Amino acid sequence: MKTIQINIPDTVDLPDREAKMLLATRLYEKGKLSLGQAAELVGLSKSAFMELLSDYDVAIFDISNEDLDQDIKNAKNYSL
């Protein structure tokens, strides 16, 4: 695993865990890290990380509105 060092001004109140979470959620959102990798970066389980994603306005699933609309149409047309 790569290690980086970031210097944050003392005037910024940002605990280490919060900085890691901000980085992990952004990298996950951009598709640079998998869910498991992002959770590992922060030191959380996948399920705990998923629960926190909404606090950072990050969706668990990356689906466009068009794809969602199509899925809804398909579900309405499906009969058992």
N, CA, C and O atoms as a Maestro MAE file, in Angstrom:
{
 s_m_m2io_version
 :::
 2.0.0
}

f_m_ct {
 s_m_title
 :::
 protein
 m_atom[320] {
  # First column is atom index #
  i_m_mmod_type
  r_m_x_coord
  r_m_y_coord
  r_m_z_coord
  i_m_residue_number
  s_m_chain_name
  s_m_pdb_residue_name
  s_m_pdb_atom_name
  i_m_atomic_number
  :::
  1 25 0.855 -1.181 0.000 1 A "MET " " N  " 7
  2 3 0.000 0.000 0.000 1 A "MET " " CA " 6
  3 2 0.894 1.234 0.000 1 A "MET " " C  " 6
  4 15 1.914 1.279 0.688 1 A "MET " " O  " 8
  5 25 0.502 2.216 -0.771 2 A "LYS " " N  " 7
  6 3 1.249 3.468 -0.853 2 A "LYS " " CA " 6
  7 2 0.967 4.328 0.369 2 A "LYS " " C  " 6
  8 15 -0.164 4.379 0.854 2 A "LYS " " O  " 8
  9 25 1.992 5.000 0.863 3 A "THR " " N  " 7
  10 3 1.852 5.914 1.989 3 A "THR " " CA " 6
  11 2 2.110 7.331 1.500 3 A "THR " " C  " 6
  12 15 3.076 7.592 0.783 3 A "THR " " O  " 8
  13 25 1.219 8.249 1.908 4 A "ILE " " N  " 7
  14 3 1.418 9.659 1.574 4 A "ILE " " CA " 6
  15 2 1.356 10.475 2.854 4 A "ILE " " C  " 6
  16 15 0.747 10.072 3.845 4 A "ILE " " O  " 8
  17 25 1.991 11.613 2.806 5 A "GLN " " N  " 7
  18 3 1.953 12.522 3.948 5 A "GLN " " CA " 6
  19 2 1.358 13.834 3.453 5 A "GLN " " C  " 6
  20 15 1.791 14.381 2.439 5 A "GLN " " O  " 8
  21 25 0.371 14.328 4.172 6 A "ILE " " N  " 7
  22 3 -0.298 15.575 3.813 6 A "ILE " " CA " 6
  23 2 -0.173 16.533 4.986 6 A "ILE " " C  " 6
  24 15 -0.492 16.175 6.119 6 A "ILE " " O  " 8
  25 25 0.286 17.738 4.723 7 A "ASN " " N  " 7
  26 3 0.388 18.762 5.760 7 A "ASN " " CA " 6
  27 2 -0.872 19.626 5.722 7 A "ASN " " C  " 6
  28 15 -1.155 20.299 4.731 7 A "ASN " " O  " 8
  29 25 -1.606 19.590 6.807 8 A "ILE " " N  " 7
  30 3 -2.842 20.365 6.932 8 A "ILE " " CA " 6
  31 2 -2.591 21.450 7.967 8 A "ILE " " C  " 6
  32 15 -2.081 21.161 9.050 8 A "ILE " " O  " 8
  33 25 -2.940 22.693 7.656 9 A "PRO " " N  " 7
  34 3 -2.711 23.777 8.614 9 A "PRO " " CA " 6
  35 2 -3.341 23.484 9.972 9 A "PRO " " C  " 6
  36 15 -4.406 22.871 10.055 9 A "PRO " " O  " 8
  37 25 -2.681 23.922 11.017 10 A "ASP " " N  " 7
  38 3 -3.187 23.717 12.377 10 A "ASP " " CA " 6
  39 2 -4.536 24.377 12.596 10 A "ASP " " C  " 6
  40 15 -5.291 23.976 13.482 10 A "ASP " " O  " 8
  41 25 -4.841 25.380 11.798 11 A "THR " " N  " 7
  42 3 -6.108 26.091 11.960 11 A "THR " " CA " 6
  43 2 -7.298 25.278 11.445 11 A "THR " " C  " 6
  44 15 -8.449 25.631 11.698 11 A "THR " " O  " 8
  45 25 -7.020 24.198 10.727 12 A "VAL " " N  " 7
  46 3 -8.092 23.346 10.211 12 A "VAL " " CA " 6
  47 2 -8.333 22.224 11.210 12 A "VAL " " C  " 6
  48 15 -7.443 21.422 11.491 12 A "VAL " " O  " 8
  49 25 -9.548 22.180 11.740 13 A "ASP " " N  " 7
  50 3 -9.895 21.132 12.699 13 A "ASP " " CA " 6
  51 2 -10.362 19.904 11.920 13 A "ASP " " C  " 6
  52 15 -11.546 19.762 11.615 13 A "ASP " " O  " 8
  53 25 -9.413 19.016 11.603 14 A "LEU " " N  " 7
  54 3 -9.713 17.835 10.805 14 A "LEU " " CA " 6
  55 2 -8.988 16.627 11.393 14 A "LEU " " C  " 6
  56 15 -7.797 16.430 11.151 14 A "LEU " " O  " 8
  57 25 -9.715 15.823 12.165 15 A "PRO " " N  " 7
  58 3 -9.101 14.619 12.729 15 A "PRO " " CA " 6
  59 2 -8.611 13.683 11.618 15 A "PRO " " C  " 6
  60 15 -9.140 13.696 10.506 15 A "PRO " " O  " 8
  61 25 -7.602 12.877 11.931 16 A "ASP " " N  " 7
  62 3 -7.028 11.960 10.943 16 A "ASP " " CA " 6
  63 2 -8.088 11.065 10.312 16 A "ASP " " C  " 6
  64 15 -8.105 10.878 9.095 16 A "ASP " " O  " 8
  65 25 -8.962 10.519 11.131 17 A "ARG " " N  " 7
  66 3 -9.992 9.609 10.603 17 A "ARG " " CA " 6
  67 2 -10.913 10.324 9.612 17 A "ARG " " C  " 6
  68 15 -11.303 9.744 8.599 17 A "ARG " " O  " 8
  69 25 -11.256 11.562 9.895 18 A "GLU " " N  " 7
  70 3 -12.113 12.340 8.989 18 A "GLU " " CA " 6
  71 2 -11.392 12.601 7.671 18 A "GLU " " C  " 6
  72 15 -12.006 12.515 6.607 18 A "GLU " " O  " 8
  73 25 -10.112 12.915 7.724 19 A "ALA " " N  " 7
  74 3 -9.327 13.138 6.504 19 A "ALA " " CA " 6
  75 2 -9.280 11.865 5.671 19 A "ALA " " C  " 6
  76 15 -9.426 11.910 4.449 19 A "ALA " " O  " 8
  77 25 -9.076 10.734 6.332 20 A "LYS " " N  " 7
  78 3 -9.067 9.446 5.622 20 A "LYS " " CA " 6
  79 2 -10.419 9.169 4.994 20 A "LYS " " C  " 6
  80 15 -10.498 8.690 3.863 20 A "LYS " " O  " 8
  81 25 -11.478 9.469 5.723 21 A "MET " " N  " 7
  82 3 -12.831 9.218 5.216 21 A "MET " " CA " 6
  83 2 -13.120 10.091 4.006 21 A "MET " " C  " 6
  84 15 -13.699 9.624 3.025 21 A "MET " " O  " 8
  85 25 -12.718 11.356 4.070 22 A "LEU " " N  " 7
  86 3 -12.920 12.252 2.933 22 A "LEU " " CA " 6
  87 2 -12.179 11.746 1.688 22 A "LEU " " C  " 6
  88 15 -12.717 11.756 0.581 22 A "LEU " " O  " 8
  89 25 -10.950 11.311 1.894 23 A "LEU " " N  " 7
  90 3 -10.165 10.793 0.775 23 A "LEU " " CA " 6
  91 2 -10.767 9.493 0.248 23 A "LEU " " C  " 6
  92 15 -10.911 9.323 -0.962 23 A "LEU " " O  " 8
  93 25 -11.116 8.583 1.142 24 A "ALA " " N  " 7
  94 3 -11.655 7.287 0.729 24 A "ALA " " CA " 6
  95 2 -12.978 7.429 -0.021 24 A "ALA " " C  " 6
  96 15 -13.194 6.767 -1.036 24 A "ALA " " O  " 8
  97 25 -13.862 8.295 0.481 25 A "THR " " N  " 7
  98 3 -15.158 8.452 -0.189 25 A "THR " " CA " 6
  99 2 -14.999 9.073 -1.565 25 A "THR " " C  " 6
  100 15 -15.687 8.682 -2.507 25 A "THR " " O  " 8
  101 25 -14.106 10.031 -1.686 26 A "ARG " " N  " 7
  102 3 -13.894 10.675 -2.991 26 A "ARG " " CA " 6
  103 2 -13.271 9.700 -3.996 26 A "ARG " " C  " 6
  104 15 -13.677 9.656 -5.157 26 A "ARG " " O  " 8
  105 25 -12.285 8.923 -3.545 27 A "LEU " " N  " 7
  106 3 -11.660 7.947 -4.443 27 A "LEU " " CA " 6
  107 2 -12.639 6.844 -4.828 27 A "LEU " " C  " 6
  108 15 -12.604 6.351 -5.956 27 A "LEU " " O  " 8
  109 25 -13.505 6.457 -3.907 28 A "TYR " " N  " 7
  110 3 -14.543 5.471 -4.222 28 A "TYR " " CA " 6
  111 2 -15.526 6.044 -5.240 28 A "TYR " " C  " 6
  112 15 -15.892 5.379 -6.209 28 A "TYR " " O  " 8
  113 25 -15.941 7.270 -5.010 29 A "GLU " " N  " 7
  114 3 -16.899 7.940 -5.895 29 A "GLU " " CA " 6
  115 2 -16.344 8.061 -7.314 29 A "GLU " " C  " 6
  116 15 -17.088 7.926 -8.286 29 A "GLU " " O  " 8
  117 25 -15.051 8.312 -7.432 30 A "LYS " " N  " 7
  118 3 -14.401 8.470 -8.736 30 A "LYS " " CA " 6
  119 2 -14.055 7.129 -9.388 30 A "LYS " " C  " 6
  120 15 -13.592 7.089 -10.528 30 A "LYS " " O  " 8
  121 25 -14.281 6.033 -8.658 31 A "GLY " " N  " 7
  122 3 -13.992 4.718 -9.208 31 A "GLY " " CA " 6
  123 2 -12.527 4.318 -9.119 31 A "GLY " " C  " 6
  124 15 -12.101 3.363 -9.770 31 A "GLY " " O  " 8
  125 25 -11.761 5.038 -8.324 32 A "LYS " " N  " 7
  126 3 -10.337 4.731 -8.165 32 A "LYS " " CA " 6
  127 2 -10.112 3.633 -7.131 32 A "LYS " " C  " 6
  128 15 -9.101 2.931 -7.178 32 A "LYS " " O  " 8
  129 25 -11.057 3.481 -6.192 33 A "LEU " " N  " 7
  130 3 -10.993 2.429 -5.181 33 A "LEU " " CA " 6
  131 2 -12.293 1.642 -5.210 33 A "LEU " " C  " 6
  132 15 -13.366 2.199 -5.444 33 A "LEU " " O  " 8
  133 25 -12.186 0.347 -4.971 34 A "SER " " N  " 7
  134 3 -13.385 -0.460 -4.784 34 A "SER " " CA " 6
  135 2 -13.962 -0.153 -3.405 34 A "SER " " C  " 6
  136 15 -13.328 0.515 -2.589 34 A "SER " " O  " 8
  137 25 -15.152 -0.641 -3.161 35 A "LEU " " N  " 7
  138 3 -15.775 -0.444 -1.854 35 A "LEU " " CA " 6
  139 2 -14.903 -1.041 -0.752 35 A "LEU " " C  " 6
  140 15 -14.707 -0.423 0.295 35 A "LEU " " O  " 8
  141 25 -14.388 -2.227 -0.987 36 A "GLY " " N  " 7
  142 3 -13.537 -2.884 -0.004 36 A "GLY " " CA " 6
  143 2 -12.237 -2.140 0.244 36 A "GLY " " C  " 6
  144 15 -11.788 -2.015 1.384 36 A "GLY " " O  " 8
  145 25 -11.634 -1.644 -0.833 37 A "GLN " " N  " 7
  146 3 -10.388 -0.885 -0.695 37 A "GLN " " CA " 6
  147 2 -10.613 0.408 0.082 37 A "GLN " " C  " 6
  148 15 -9.811 0.774 0.941 37 A "GLN " " O  " 8
  149 25 -11.708 1.093 -0.226 38 A "ALA " " N  " 7
  150 3 -12.018 2.347 0.463 38 A "ALA " " CA " 6
  151 2 -12.280 2.093 1.944 38 A "ALA " " C  " 6
  152 15 -11.814 2.845 2.800 38 A "ALA " " O  " 8
  153 25 -13.022 1.038 2.239 39 A "ALA " " N  " 7
  154 3 -13.299 0.689 3.639 39 A "ALA " " CA " 6
  155 2 -12.003 0.360 4.368 39 A "ALA " " C  " 6
  156 15 -11.808 0.772 5.512 39 A "ALA " " O  " 8
  157 25 -11.123 -0.378 3.712 40 A "GLU " " N  " 7
  158 3 -9.837 -0.747 4.321 40 A "GLU " " CA " 6
  159 2 -8.982 0.489 4.595 40 A "GLU " " C  " 6
  160 15 -8.299 0.559 5.617 40 A "GLU " " O  " 8
  161 25 -9.019 1.459 3.688 41 A "LEU " " N  " 7
  162 3 -8.252 2.689 3.870 41 A "LEU " " CA " 6
  163 2 -8.628 3.396 5.167 41 A "LEU " " C  " 6
  164 15 -7.776 3.961 5.854 41 A "LEU " " O  " 8
  165 25 -9.913 3.354 5.487 42 A "VAL " " N  " 7
  166 3 -10.411 4.024 6.688 42 A "VAL " " CA " 6
  167 2 -10.337 3.112 7.917 42 A "VAL " " C  " 6
  168 15 -10.402 3.584 9.052 42 A "VAL " " O  " 8
  169 25 -10.200 1.810 7.682 43 A "GLY " " N  " 7
  170 3 -10.166 0.872 8.795 43 A "GLY " " CA " 6
  171 2 -11.540 0.427 9.237 43 A "GLY " " C  " 6
  172 15 -11.762 0.136 10.413 43 A "GLY " " O  " 8
  173 25 -12.470 0.376 8.284 44 A "LEU " " N  " 7
  174 3 -13.840 -0.036 8.579 44 A "LEU " " CA " 6
  175 2 -14.197 -1.290 7.789 44 A "LEU " " C  " 6
  176 15 -13.520 -1.640 6.823 44 A "LEU " " O  " 8
  177 25 -15.262 -1.957 8.208 45 A "SER " " N  " 7
  178 3 -15.809 -3.050 7.416 45 A "SER " " CA " 6
  179 2 -16.539 -2.434 6.221 45 A "SER " " C  " 6
  180 15 -16.858 -1.246 6.220 45 A "SER " " O  " 8
  181 25 -16.793 -3.250 5.217 46 A "LYS " " N  " 7
  182 3 -17.532 -2.744 4.049 46 A "LYS " " CA " 6
  183 2 -18.900 -2.212 4.464 46 A "LYS " " C  " 6
  184 15 -19.310 -1.139 4.022 46 A "LYS " " O  " 8
  185 25 -19.599 -2.952 5.303 47 A "SER " " N  " 7
  186 3 -20.948 -2.522 5.684 47 A "SER " " CA " 6
  187 2 -20.919 -1.216 6.481 47 A "SER " " C  " 6
  188 15 -21.779 -0.358 6.286 47 A "SER " " O  " 8
  189 25 -19.949 -1.058 7.366 48 A "ALA " " N  " 7
  190 3 -19.845 0.199 8.128 48 A "ALA " " CA " 6
  191 2 -19.518 1.360 7.199 48 A "ALA " " C  " 6
  192 15 -20.064 2.453 7.351 48 A "ALA " " O  " 8
  193 25 -18.629 1.127 6.238 49 A "PHE " " N  " 7
  194 3 -18.273 2.175 5.276 49 A "PHE " " CA " 6
  195 2 -19.493 2.559 4.443 49 A "PHE " " C  " 6
  196 15 -19.750 3.741 4.216 49 A "PHE " " O  " 8
  197 25 -20.245 1.552 3.989 50 A "MET " " N  " 7
  198 3 -21.448 1.827 3.184 50 A "MET " " CA " 6
  199 2 -22.444 2.678 3.958 50 A "MET " " C  " 6
  200 15 -23.067 3.580 3.398 50 A "MET " " O  " 8
  201 25 -22.591 2.388 5.247 51 A "GLU " " N  " 7
  202 3 -23.534 3.150 6.065 51 A "GLU " " CA " 6
  203 2 -23.135 4.622 6.168 51 A "GLU " " C  " 6
  204 15 -23.998 5.487 6.316 51 A "GLU " " O  " 8
  205 25 -21.847 4.909 6.093 52 A "LEU " " N  " 7
  206 3 -21.371 6.289 6.228 52 A "LEU " " CA " 6
  207 2 -21.342 7.063 4.916 52 A "LEU " " C  " 6
  208 15 -21.219 8.288 4.925 52 A "LEU " " O  " 8
  209 25 -21.455 6.368 3.794 53 A "LEU " " N  " 7
  210 3 -21.359 7.045 2.498 53 A "LEU " " CA " 6
  211 2 -22.381 8.164 2.330 53 A "LEU " " C  " 6
  212 15 -22.067 9.208 1.758 53 A "LEU " " O  " 8
  213 25 -23.579 7.959 2.815 54 A "SER " " N  " 7
  214 3 -24.606 9.003 2.647 54 A "SER " " CA " 6
  215 2 -24.243 10.280 3.397 54 A "SER " " C  " 6
  216 15 -24.650 11.371 2.996 54 A "SER " " O  " 8
  217 25 -23.474 10.152 4.491 55 A "ASP " " N  " 7
  218 3 -23.030 11.342 5.233 55 A "ASP " " CA " 6
  219 2 -22.110 12.220 4.384 55 A "ASP " " C  " 6
  220 15 -21.928 13.404 4.670 55 A "ASP " " O  " 8
  221 25 -21.534 11.625 3.335 56 A "TYR " " N  " 7
  222 3 -20.607 12.337 2.448 56 A "TYR " " CA " 6
  223 2 -21.212 12.536 1.062 56 A "TYR " " C  " 6
  224 15 -20.503 12.832 0.100 56 A "TYR " " O  " 8
  225 25 -22.529 12.371 0.973 57 A "ASP " " N  " 7
  226 3 -23.270 12.538 -0.287 57 A "ASP " " CA " 6
  227 2 -22.716 11.670 -1.408 57 A "ASP " " C  " 6
  228 15 -22.620 12.107 -2.555 57 A "ASP " " O  " 8
  229 25 -22.355 10.448 -1.069 58 A "VAL " " N  " 7
  230 3 -21.837 9.495 -2.052 58 A "VAL " " CA " 6
  231 2 -22.817 8.339 -2.141 58 A "VAL " " C  " 6
  232 15 -23.191 7.748 -1.127 58 A "VAL " " O  " 8
  233 25 -23.230 8.021 -3.364 59 A "ALA " " N  " 7
  234 3 -24.156 6.914 -3.586 59 A "ALA " " CA " 6
  235 2 -23.408 5.587 -3.552 59 A "ALA " " C  " 6
  236 15 -22.264 5.489 -3.997 59 A "ALA " " O  " 8
  237 25 -24.066 4.581 -3.021 60 A "ILE " " N  " 7
  238 3 -23.472 3.247 -3.002 60 A "ILE " " CA " 6
  239 2 -23.444 2.671 -4.410 60 A "ILE " " C  " 6
  240 15 -22.465 2.042 -4.812 60 A "ILE " " O  " 8
  241 25 -24.512 2.887 -5.148 61 A "PHE " " N  " 7
  242 3 -24.617 2.359 -6.504 61 A "PHE " " CA " 6
  243 2 -24.494 3.493 -7.500 61 A "PHE " " C  " 6
  244 15 -25.092 4.556 -7.330 61 A "PHE " " O  " 8
  245 25 -23.721 3.259 -8.528 62 A "ASP " " N  " 7
  246 3 -23.531 4.256 -9.577 62 A "ASP " " CA " 6
  247 2 -24.438 3.901 -10.750 62 A "ASP " " C  " 6
  248 15 -24.072 3.105 -11.615 62 A "ASP " " O  " 8
  249 25 -25.629 4.505 -10.765 63 A "ILE " " N  " 7
  250 3 -26.589 4.222 -11.820 63 A "ILE " " CA " 6
  251 2 -27.183 5.543 -12.294 63 A "ILE " " C  " 6
  252 15 -27.553 6.401 -11.493 63 A "ILE " " O  " 8
  253 25 -27.263 5.684 -13.591 64 A "SER " " N  " 7
  254 3 -27.801 6.926 -14.142 64 A "SER " " CA " 6
  255 2 -29.322 6.934 -14.009 64 A "SER " " C  " 6
  256 15 -29.942 5.889 -13.809 64 A "SER " " O  " 8
  257 25 -29.913 8.117 -14.121 65 A "ASN " " N  " 7
  258 3 -31.369 8.233 -14.068 65 A "ASN " " CA " 6
  259 2 -32.019 7.461 -15.211 65 A "ASN " " C  " 6
  260 15 -33.077 6.857 -15.036 65 A "ASN " " O  " 8
  261 25 -31.384 7.482 -16.375 66 A "GLU " " N  " 7
  262 3 -31.925 6.778 -17.542 66 A "GLU " " CA " 6
  263 2 -31.941 5.267 -17.300 66 A "GLU " " C  " 6
  264 15 -32.918 4.589 -17.616 66 A "GLU " " O  " 8
  265 25 -30.851 4.752 -16.738 67 A "ASP " " N  " 7
  266 3 -30.792 3.320 -16.437 67 A "ASP " " CA " 6
  267 2 -31.825 2.942 -15.382 67 A "ASP " " C  " 6
  268 15 -32.456 1.889 -15.474 67 A "ASP " " O  " 8
  269 25 -31.997 3.794 -14.388 68 A "LEU " " N  " 7
  270 3 -32.978 3.537 -13.348 68 A "LEU " " CA " 6
  271 2 -34.386 3.539 -13.927 68 A "LEU " " C  " 6
  272 15 -35.190 2.664 -13.606 68 A "LEU " " O  " 8
  273 25 -34.689 4.508 -14.773 69 A "ASP " " N  " 7
  274 3 -36.000 4.562 -15.426 69 A "ASP " " CA " 6
  275 2 -36.256 3.303 -16.247 69 A "ASP " " C  " 6
  276 15 -37.360 2.759 -16.237 69 A "ASP " " O  " 8
  277 25 -35.228 2.846 -16.955 70 A "GLN " " N  " 7
  278 3 -35.369 1.641 -17.771 70 A "GLN " " CA " 6
  279 2 -35.593 0.419 -16.889 70 A "GLN " " C  " 6
  280 15 -36.407 -0.445 -17.216 70 A "GLN " " O  " 8
  281 25 -34.889 0.345 -15.797 71 A "ASP " " N  " 7
  282 3 -35.074 -0.770 -14.863 71 A "ASP " " CA " 6
  283 2 -36.493 -0.783 -14.295 71 A "ASP " " C  " 6
  284 15 -37.087 -1.849 -14.132 71 A "ASP " " O  " 8
  285 25 -37.034 0.390 -13.997 72 A "ILE " " N  " 7
  286 3 -38.403 0.486 -13.478 72 A "ILE " " CA " 6
  287 2 -39.402 0.030 -14.538 72 A "ILE " " C  " 6
  288 15 -40.346 -0.699 -14.233 72 A "ILE " " O  " 8
  289 25 -39.195 0.461 -15.781 73 A "LYS " " N  " 7
  290 3 -40.070 0.021 -16.876 73 A "LYS " " CA " 6
  291 2 -40.019 -1.489 -17.030 73 A "LYS " " C  " 6
  292 15 -41.051 -2.146 -17.169 73 A "LYS " " O  " 8
  293 25 -38.818 -2.030 -17.004 74 A "ASN " " N  " 7
  294 3 -38.665 -3.479 -17.147 74 A "ASN " " CA " 6
  295 2 -39.359 -4.223 -16.006 74 A "ASN " " C  " 6
  296 15 -39.994 -5.254 -16.226 74 A "ASN " " O  " 8
  297 25 -39.237 -3.701 -14.801 75 A "ALA " " N  " 7
  298 3 -39.866 -4.352 -13.652 75 A "ALA " " CA " 6
  299 2 -41.378 -4.315 -13.766 75 A "ALA " " C  " 6
  300 15 -42.043 -5.284 -13.400 75 A "ALA " " O  " 8
  301 25 -41.938 -3.224 -14.262 76 A "LYS " " N  " 7
  302 3 -43.396 -3.102 -14.416 76 A "LYS " " CA " 6
  303 2 -43.908 -4.072 -15.477 76 A "LYS " " C  " 6
  304 15 -45.031 -4.568 -15.384 76 A "LYS " " O  " 8
  305 25 -43.083 -4.339 -16.480 77 A "ASN " " N  " 7
  306 3 -43.498 -5.235 -17.564 77 A "ASN " " CA " 6
  307 2 -43.276 -6.710 -17.234 77 A "ASN " " C  " 6
  308 15 -43.720 -7.591 -17.969 77 A "ASN " " O  " 8
  309 25 -42.594 -6.967 -16.137 78 A "TYR " " N  " 7
  310 3 -42.288 -8.346 -15.760 78 A "TYR " " CA " 6
  311 2 -43.427 -8.926 -14.961 78 A "TYR " " C  " 6
  312 15 -43.879 -8.336 -13.979 78 A "TYR " " O  " 8
  313 25 -43.882 -10.064 -15.378 79 A "SER " " N  " 7
  314 3 -44.946 -10.730 -14.613 79 A "SER " " CA " 6
  315 2 -44.502 -12.144 -14.288 79 A "SER " " C  " 6
  316 15 -43.818 -12.795 -15.077 79 A "SER " " O  " 8
  317 25 -44.894 -12.598 -13.133 80 A "LEU " " N  " 7
  318 3 -44.513 -13.950 -12.676 80 A "LEU " " CA " 6
  319 2 -45.433 -14.987 -13.222 80 A "LEU " " C  " 6
  320 15 -45.262 -16.173 -12.942 80 A "LEU " " O  " 8
  :::
 }
 m_bond[319] {
  # First column is bond index #
  i_m_from
  i_m_to
  i_m_order
  :::
  1 1 2 1
  2 2 3 1
  3 3 4 2
  4 3 5 1
  5 5 6 1
  6 6 7 1
  7 7 8 2
  8 7 9 1
  9 9 10 1
  10 10 11 1
  11 11 12 2
  12 11 13 1
  13 13 14 1
  14 14 15 1
  15 15 16 2
  16 15 17 1
  17 17 18 1
  18 18 19 1
  19 19 20 2
  20 19 21 1
  21 21 22 1
  22 22 23 1
  23 23 24 2
  24 23 25 1
  25 25 26 1
  26 26 27 1
  27 27 28 2
  28 27 29 1
  29 29 30 1
  30 30 31 1
  31 31 32 2
  32 31 33 1
  33 33 34 1
  34 34 35 1
  35 35 36 2
  36 35 37 1
  37 37 38 1
  38 38 39 1
  39 39 40 2
  40 39 41 1
  41 41 42 1
  42 42 43 1
  43 43 44 2
  44 43 45 1
  45 45 46 1
  46 46 47 1
  47 47 48 2
  48 47 49 1
  49 49 50 1
  50 50 51 1
  51 51 52 2
  52 51 53 1
  53 53 54 1
  54 54 55 1
  55 55 56 2
  56 55 57 1
  57 57 58 1
  58 58 59 1
  59 59 60 2
  60 59 61 1
  61 61 62 1
  62 62 63 1
  63 63 64 2
  64 63 65 1
  65 65 66 1
  66 66 67 1
  67 67 68 2
  68 67 69 1
  69 69 70 1
  70 70 71 1
  71 71 72 2
  72 71 73 1
  73 73 74 1
  74 74 75 1
  75 75 76 2
  76 75 77 1
  77 77 78 1
  78 78 79 1
  79 79 80 2
  80 79 81 1
  81 81 82 1
  82 82 83 1
  83 83 84 2
  84 83 85 1
  85 85 86 1
  86 86 87 1
  87 87 88 2
  88 87 89 1
  89 89 90 1
  90 90 91 1
  91 91 92 2
  92 91 93 1
  93 93 94 1
  94 94 95 1
  95 95 96 2
  96 95 97 1
  97 97 98 1
  98 98 99 1
  99 99 100 2
  100 99 101 1
  101 101 102 1
  102 102 103 1
  103 103 104 2
  104 103 105 1
  105 105 106 1
  106 106 107 1
  107 107 108 2
  108 107 109 1
  109 109 110 1
  110 110 111 1
  111 111 112 2
  112 111 113 1
  113 113 114 1
  114 114 115 1
  115 115 116 2
  116 115 117 1
  117 117 118 1
  118 118 119 1
  119 119 120 2
  120 119 121 1
  121 121 122 1
  122 122 123 1
  123 123 124 2
  124 123 125 1
  125 125 126 1
  126 126 127 1
  127 127 128 2
  128 127 129 1
  129 129 130 1
  130 130 131 1
  131 131 132 2
  132 131 133 1
  133 133 134 1
  134 134 135 1
  135 135 136 2
  136 135 137 1
  137 137 138 1
  138 138 139 1
  139 139 140 2
  140 139 141 1
  141 141 142 1
  142 142 143 1
  143 143 144 2
  144 143 145 1
  145 145 146 1
  146 146 147 1
  147 147 148 2
  148 147 149 1
  149 149 150 1
  150 150 151 1
  151 151 152 2
  152 151 153 1
  153 153 154 1
  154 154 155 1
  155 155 156 2
  156 155 157 1
  157 157 158 1
  158 158 159 1
  159 159 160 2
  160 159 161 1
  161 161 162 1
  162 162 163 1
  163 163 164 2
  164 163 165 1
  165 165 166 1
  166 166 167 1
  167 167 168 2
  168 167 169 1
  169 169 170 1
  170 170 171 1
  171 171 172 2
  172 171 173 1
  173 173 174 1
  174 174 175 1
  175 175 176 2
  176 175 177 1
  177 177 178 1
  178 178 179 1
  179 179 180 2
  180 179 181 1
  181 181 182 1
  182 182 183 1
  183 183 184 2
  184 183 185 1
  185 185 186 1
  186 186 187 1
  187 187 188 2
  188 187 189 1
  189 189 190 1
  190 190 191 1
  191 191 192 2
  192 191 193 1
  193 193 194 1
  194 194 195 1
  195 195 196 2
  196 195 197 1
  197 197 198 1
  198 198 199 1
  199 199 200 2
  200 199 201 1
  201 201 202 1
  202 202 203 1
  203 203 204 2
  204 203 205 1
  205 205 206 1
  206 206 207 1
  207 207 208 2
  208 207 209 1
  209 209 210 1
  210 210 211 1
  211 211 212 2
  212 211 213 1
  213 213 214 1
  214 214 215 1
  215 215 216 2
  216 215 217 1
  217 217 218 1
  218 218 219 1
  219 219 220 2
  220 219 221 1
  221 221 222 1
  222 222 223 1
  223 223 224 2
  224 223 225 1
  225 225 226 1
  226 226 227 1
  227 227 228 2
  228 227 229 1
  229 229 230 1
  230 230 231 1
  231 231 232 2
  232 231 233 1
  233 233 234 1
  234 234 235 1
  235 235 236 2
  236 235 237 1
  237 237 238 1
  238 238 239 1
  239 239 240 2
  240 239 241 1
  241 241 242 1
  242 242 243 1
  243 243 244 2
  244 243 245 1
  245 245 246 1
  246 246 247 1
  247 247 248 2
  248 247 249 1
  249 249 250 1
  250 250 251 1
  251 251 252 2
  252 251 253 1
  253 253 254 1
  254 254 255 1
  255 255 256 2
  256 255 257 1
  257 257 258 1
  258 258 259 1
  259 259 260 2
  260 259 261 1
  261 261 262 1
  262 262 263 1
  263 263 264 2
  264 263 265 1
  265 265 266 1
  266 266 267 1
  267 267 268 2
  268 267 269 1
  269 269 270 1
  270 270 271 1
  271 271 272 2
  272 271 273 1
  273 273 274 1
  274 274 275 1
  275 275 276 2
  276 275 277 1
  277 277 278 1
  278 278 279 1
  279 279 280 2
  280 279 281 1
  281 281 282 1
  282 282 283 1
  283 283 284 2
  284 283 285 1
  285 285 286 1
  286 286 287 1
  287 287 288 2
  288 287 289 1
  289 289 290 1
  290 290 291 1
  291 291 292 2
  292 291 293 1
  293 293 294 1
  294 294 295 1
  295 295 296 2
  296 295 297 1
  297 297 298 1
  298 298 299 1
  299 299 300 2
  300 299 301 1
  301 301 302 1
  302 302 303 1
  303 303 304 2
  304 303 305 1
  305 305 306 1
  306 306 307 1
  307 307 308 2
  308 307 309 1
  309 309 310 1
  310 310 311 1
  311 311 312 2
  312 311 313 1
  313 313 314 1
  314 314 315 1
  315 315 316 2
  316 315 317 1
  317 317 318 1
  318 318 319 1
  319 319 320 2
  :::
 }
}
